[in-house]
Amino acid sequence: MTWTVHAIKYAEQTDRVRGHNFMFDDNHDAPCPIDFFLWVLQRDGEVILVDTGFDATEGARRGRPIRLDPAEALAPLGLRAADITTLICTHLHFDHAGGLHLFPNAQIHLQAAEMQYATGPCMCHDALRFPFTVDHICEAVRRLYQGRITFHDGDGQVADGVTVHQIGGHTKGLQAVRVETEAGALCLASDAAHFYENISGGKPFPIVVDLEAMLNGFKQLRTLASRPALIIPGHDPLVRQIFPAHPNADFITRLDRGPTGSVPL
């Protein structure tokens, strides 16, 4: 049986320009807004949450006010935060792990390399540390000591039809998620590709710890999806134009049946 996959948009940042999102871009000051998502996988009573978003406190601190509380945004899918017992954290940046505390019953699936990166010597550098928030990392460590983190080293299986794949580049332990769906194998790229254009143009995102790994990751994403149209970038507003909206919630987009519009890959 295949999985249903929804993307939930809980925040946006409309004052960004292309220079914030693409390295070596000639049109660096042109507007280029960004969306913030979390993803929900469902199959015959099973539920897996991919990433947690961030809460209103973190949004205010970083000048990125949220549109919806990530936990409350699950309601149109018939879910509560307490229902989430399996959570894939693609990496520990504030916008992906800032809501770990909102899902206290979840077992977290994380790359071992990501925990090592977020708590190791790399965090001595301001440029590498600023996308992380110490309270989020402390929450991850608390979960570790509660026995609520499952570590993966490279490729790993979370459930039948759901696997994680370390890509790195953006962070040392970034992982993408491969999901078997009605449309084929769908790849939730998370921040292995913020935008379709990162992949199609080979344009790196400026927050990067390993540029070679990021560039190689664009190619790896193509191997994880059945076809390029099933690669889902982590922050691209185009996703909501290409895939159909939930009938009762315009901030939720259904991904598992494939795109209804043209995908720029």
N, C-alpha and C positions, 0 to 999 in steps of 0.2 A: 504494500500500500504506500502511496506517495504522500508527500507532505504539502499542506497549504502554507503559503508564506505571505505575510503582510509586512509592509514597511510603514512605520508610524513616524510622521514628522511632528516633532514636539517643539522645535525652535528654528529660527532662521537668523542670518546676519546679512543685511541688505547693503551695508556700507563697504563691503569688500571690493577690491579691484583685482584685475588679473595678476598683478605683481604679487599679491598675497597667495595666489593659487598655482602659479606656473613659473618655474625658473626659466630664464633666457627668453622671455616673451617680449616681443617688440612693442606690443600695445599694452604696456604694463599698468597704465593708469585708467584703463577702461573698466566700467562697472562689471562685477562678477560675483553676484550673491551666492550664498551657500546655505544649504538646508542641513538640519541635524535630525538624524533618524535613529530609531531602534527597530529591531525586526522580531517578529513572532512566528514561530514554526508550530504547526498543529497537525496532529494525526490521530484520529480515533481515540481522543481523550488524552493523548500525550501533548505536552506543551514544552517548548524550549524557547527561552528568550535569548536573543543575541544583543548584547550590550544593554546599558541601563540609562544612557543619557546623563544629564545633570539636573540638579534641582534649582529652585528659584534663588536660593542663597548663593550658590556658585554662579548662576547666571548674572546676578546683580554685581557680584565681585569682579567679574570679567567683562562687564558691559555687554552681555549677551542674554537679555531677558528671554525667559522661556515662554512659549505659547501655551503649553500644557504641561502639567506635572506628569513625568513619565509613567508613574504608577497608575494615575487616574486615566491616562490615555489608553489603557488596555480595556476599559469598560465596554466599548462597542464590539469587542471580540468576545465578550462574555467572561472576562477574566479579571481577577483581583491580584494585587501584588502578592498576597499570601499564597496564591495558587502556583506561583513560580517556584519549582523545585530544581530545575536544571537551567543554568545560565552560562552561556558562552561569552566570555569577555575577550574581545578581539585584541585589545591592548589596554593599558592603564592610563591613557590620557584622560583629562578631566571630562571630555564630552562623551566618552565611552564607558568610563568607570565611575562617574560622579554620582551615580545613583545606586551603588552597591548596597548602601544602608537601607534602601527602600524595599529590598527583596530579601528579608532575613531568613527565609526558608530555603534559599537556593544553594545548591552545590555548584560551585564556579569552576568552569573549565578554562584553563589558562596555560599558555606556554611557559615552561620553566624559565626560558631565556628572558621573558618579559619581567618576571619577578626579580630576577637577578639584575636586569638592566635598571629597573625603577628603584632599586634599593642599593645599587652599587656605585663604584667610583665615577661613572658617567654623570651622576647627579651632582658632582662638584662643579659642573659647567652650567652657568645660567642659561645659555642658549638651548641646552638639552633638557634642562629641568623645568622651564617655564610652562610647557603643556601639561605637566603633572601638578597635582595638588596633594600636599602631604596628608591631609585627612583621608583622602581616598586610598592612598597607599597604606596608611595605618589600618583602614577598614579591611583591606585585602590581607594584611598580616594577621589581623584578628581572626578572619575566616580561616586562615591557614592553621592557626592554633586551635580552632574549633573543629578541625578535621573537615572543613567544607570547601577545600580546593582540590581539584583533580588536575595534576600537571600533565602536559603533553610535551613531547620532545620531537618536534617536526610534524609528521602526519599522525593523526589520531582519530579514533572513532568515538563519537559521543552517543549515538544511537543508531539503530538500523537506518541507513539512508542519510545519515548526517555525519560528516567528517570535517576535521579541522586541518589546516595546512599552513605551516609556518612560512612566511614570506619575508618578513623583516624589511629593512630599508627605512621606513618611516619611524619605526622603533626596532629594537633588536629582536623582540619577540612577537611582532605583529602576526596575527593569523587570519586567514580567510576561511570562510565556511562553505562547504559544498553540500547541497541538499538535493535529494532526488524528488522531482516534482512531476506533475502531469505533463509539463512541457519539456521535460528532460532534466539533466543535471544543471542546477542553477548555482551560481557562485556569488555569494555575498562578499564583495571585495573588501568591505570596510575601508580602511585608509591605505590599503595597497594601491587603490586608485580613488582619489576623491571625486574625480570627474571622468566622464568618457574621454575627454580630450587628453587627459594624462596618458591614457593607453594609446589612443589613435595617433597622437602626435609625438609620443615618446617624451613628453614634457614632465619632468619631475616636480613634485610638490615641494615647496621650500623647507618644510620641517622634515629633516632627514638626518639619520645617523649614519647610514651606509648607502651612498648614491648608487653604487653598482648593484646592490641587492634590490633597491627600488626599481631600477631599470629592468633587471632580470625578472622582477616580479610582474611587470606588465605582460611579459611573455608567459609566465607561469599561470596567470589568471585565465589565459585562453585555453590552457590544457585542462583546467578544472571544470569548465562549463561545456555542455554538449555543443553549443555554438556561441559565437560572440554575443548574440542578442540576449543571452542569459547571464551575462556578467553584469552585476549590479554595483555601480560605484557607490562609495560611502556617503557622499554629500551633494550629489548633482541634482539640482532642481528639475532637470530634464526627466528624471525617473518618473516624476508625478505626471508628466505630460505623455509619456510613452506607454505607461501601464495604467490599467483601469482603476478608478477610485472605488472605495467601499461604498455601497449604496446608502449607508446611513451616517457616514463620517468622511468628510472631504479631506481630512488629514491622514487618512489611511489609504494605502495603495496596495492592490493585490498583485503579486508577482508570479505566482506558481503556474498560471495559465499562459504565460508568455506575454510579450508586448503586443499592443494594438496599434502602435505607431512605429515609425522608422527609427532604428537604433543607429547612432553615428559611430559604428565600429566595423 
